[in-house]
Amino acid sequence: MVRRVMHLNREEDNNEGSVSLSVFLVSVASVVCAVWLVALCGVCTWCQRKMIRP
């Protein structure tokens, strides 16, 4: 049985790890943006006030 291990940005692996590093970085950026958006919505509440007014 051959056991393959994914390495991040290893040149001898012909850049096999670069895809997973990119996916990881995009995922982290998305989570940070989502958390920041939720935090701002909790602080600002501008849109909530606009929706309540007739």
C-alpha positions in Angstrom: 0.0 0.0 0.0 1.3 3.4 -1.0 0.7 6.2 1.5 0.6 9.7 -0.1 0.8 12.8 2.1 -0.3 16.2 0.8 2.4 18.8 1.4 1.7 22.5 1.2 3.9 24.3 -1.5 6.5 21.6 -1.9 8.4 22.0 -5.2 9.3 18.3 -5.5 5.6 17.3 -5.5 5.0 19.3 -8.7 2.9 21.9 -6.9 0.3 19.3 -5.7 -0.1 21.2 -2.4 -0.7 24.6 -3.9 -4.3 23.9 -4.6 -5.1 23.0 -1.1 -3.2 26.0 0.2 -5.3 28.3 -2.1 -8.5 26.6 -0.9 -7.4 27.1 2.7 -6.6 30.8 2.2 -9.9 31.5 0.4 -11.8 29.7 3.2 -10.1 31.7 5.9 -10.8 34.9 4.0 -14.4 34.0 3.6 -14.8 33.2 7.3 -13.1 36.4 8.3 -15.4 38.5 6.0 -18.5 36.7 7.3 -17.6 37.2 10.9 -16.8 40.9 10.2 -20.2 41.3 8.5 -22.1 39.8 11.3 -20.2 41.9 13.8 -20.9 45.1 11.9 -24.6 44.2 11.6 -24.8 43.7 15.3 -23.2 47.1 16.0 -24.8 49.2 13.3 -28.4 48.0 13.0 -29.0 50.7 10.3 -30.9 48.3 7.9 -32.9 46.9 10.8 -34.2 50.5 11.6 -34.9 51.1 7.9 -37.0 47.9 7.7 -39.0 48.6 10.8 -40.1 52.1 9.6 -43.2 52.2 7.4 
